[in-house]
Amino acid sequence: MRNRFAKILATLGPASRAPQTLRLLHEVGVDAFRLNFSHGSHEDHAESVKNIRRVQEQCGNPITIVADMQGPKLRCGPFESGSIELKYGETVSIELSEALGKPGLIRMPHPELIEALNEGHILKFDDGKMQVTILEKTDGVLKARVDVPGTLSDRKGINVINAVLPMSAMTDKDRVDMAFALTQDVDYIALSFVQTAQDVIDARKIIGDKAGIIVKIEKPSAVEELDDILAHADAAMVARGDLGVELPLELVPVVQRQIIRKGRALGKPVIVATHMLESMIDSPTPTRAEASDVATAIYLGADAVMLSAETAVGRHPATAVAIMDRIITAAENDPEFWRYFDQIELPHEPTAEDAIGQSVRSTAKTLGCKAVLGYTLTGSTVQRISRERPPCRVVGLTPRVNTANRLALSWGVLPIVMEDPVNFDDMLGSVQTVAKNHAGLAKGDRIMISAGVPFGRPGTTNLLKIETVD
């Protein structure tokens, strides 16, 4: 059992794929693993899923698996000599073609991009290292001014600023990868480069209820439609890599705060990702700024923080996880951490679930309850309790393994797989056993029980009972 509330999501890769490393990462703090479908074969990912589930079985803890789709990554074409120099102030041509580019001419194989671009639009290359502004468009050929010079190499990535591209967040590759991931019973599918709510709706038609959907917010257009996008998603990721390229850097912390607040208001987990402990790809310790960055995400109420290259290809994957665990724990032990949640007024719907969730927080504070044990089939009740950020452990009791696995990503939730009680006395006996054997509670500790009567029916949460561990 973790001594913290926020969760850690770690990316798998060559540095962490081995079964013994997977187990070590889980033991030192990883609650969820990310499979990056931009890299690796289906066979690699299937092996990783098998090894994660084996660790889950050995350790007895539900683990979330996230399959992260590559998305429609735009890239320039190759060049005759492998690269060209973009010189400040010069005018270059951009055209649709599969042919090789050359000095002064950039060719790219994306008709939808050429079609969407007009005068005034900005293109950034290679994660923002170079930048051009479109000056004119004639017969499908663009003229652009170089604003930020540099060496542009073959097939470097392209980011389009201030334009919504007429393309889906799912490519043909994504659809194949998504279908495969669903056969592996992953818990979440992460959609890359979401632009509108329609992208999520389209994905839902394929995914159904087989997995949750995480929307990666990395485009300004997605920020503008954030409310609609979140309404159709199950969770969100603040993907600060591309977001920091397409938005002015000074706005990234503002948007991060906005996404966390809106996700929490909806009771949907929010993950903060990218460059959290980036220096630990090589170094055994992070910078002070990185430690502060992780802590800031925790203070803002993020459900989870993510490690990318640090665990995928880094030299110190387990150390990076252990240090992130320490940073989270230190932030959560700060009394100011809890005062922040008192200042944020959440919207509440006129439902028994929200009434109980609101009561859990105030009751935990008033009586000093150590845990709330919530029975749930779909996870929605426990998720509504989690969003309240009660100052106690949230134990999610569910008969469904897939519900428990998804809840492992949610703030403060300790998911446990167990059958629904058959009657009230059975419920009280089961809760006592769980409290002592799984939640680390002692005799005399006060707890709360959230359940629905009659038992076993989804959407019937209507009971909050206060008990003492005997």
RAQUIFEN-V993356 format. One record per run of one state. SS is the DSSP state (alpha for helix, beta for strand, coil for the rest). FROM is the first residue (numbers start at 0). LEN is the number of residues. If there is no record, write none. Layout:
BEGIN
ss=SS from=FROM len=LEN
ss=SS from=FROM len=LEN
END
This chain:
BEGIN
ss=coil from=0 len=6
ss=beta from=6 len=5
ss=coil from=11 len=7
ss=alpha from=18 len=10
ss=coil from=28 len=3
ss=beta from=31 len=5
ss=coil from=36 len=5
ss=alpha from=41 len=18
ss=coil from=59 len=4
ss=beta from=63 len=5
ss=coil from=68 len=6
ss=beta from=74 len=1
ss=coil from=75 len=3
ss=beta from=78 len=1
ss=coil from=79 len=3
ss=beta from=82 len=4
ss=coil from=86 len=4
ss=beta from=90 len=6
ss=coil from=96 len=4
ss=beta from=100 len=2
ss=coil from=102 len=2
ss=beta from=104 len=4
ss=coil from=108 len=2
ss=alpha from=110 len=6
ss=coil from=116 len=5
ss=beta from=121 len=4
ss=coil from=125 len=4
ss=beta from=129 len=9
ss=coil from=138 len=2
ss=beta from=140 len=8
ss=coil from=148 len=1
ss=beta from=149 len=4
ss=coil from=153 len=3
ss=beta from=156 len=5
ss=coil from=161 len=10
ss=alpha from=171 len=12
ss=coil from=183 len=4
ss=beta from=187 len=4
ss=coil from=191 len=5
ss=alpha from=196 len=11
ss=coil from=207 len=4
ss=beta from=211 len=6
ss=coil from=217 len=2
ss=alpha from=219 len=5
ss=coil from=224 len=1
ss=alpha from=225 len=7
ss=coil from=232 len=2
ss=beta from=234 len=5
ss=alpha from=239 len=7
ss=coil from=246 len=2
ss=alpha from=248 len=18
ss=coil from=266 len=2
ss=beta from=268 len=5
ss=coil from=273 len=4
ss=alpha from=277 len=4
ss=coil from=281 len=6
ss=alpha from=287 len=12
ss=coil from=299 len=4
ss=beta from=303 len=4
ss=coil from=307 len=1
ss=alpha from=308 len=4
ss=coil from=312 len=4
ss=alpha from=316 len=16
ss=coil from=332 len=2
ss=alpha from=334 len=9
ss=coil from=343 len=8
ss=alpha from=351 len=16
ss=coil from=367 len=3
ss=beta from=370 len=5
ss=coil from=375 len=4
ss=alpha from=379 len=8
ss=coil from=387 len=5
ss=beta from=392 len=6
ss=coil from=398 len=2
ss=alpha from=400 len=7
ss=coil from=407 len=5
ss=beta from=412 len=5
ss=coil from=417 len=6
ss=alpha from=423 len=14
ss=coil from=437 len=8
ss=beta from=445 len=7
ss=coil from=452 len=8
ss=beta from=460 len=8
ss=coil from=468 len=2
END
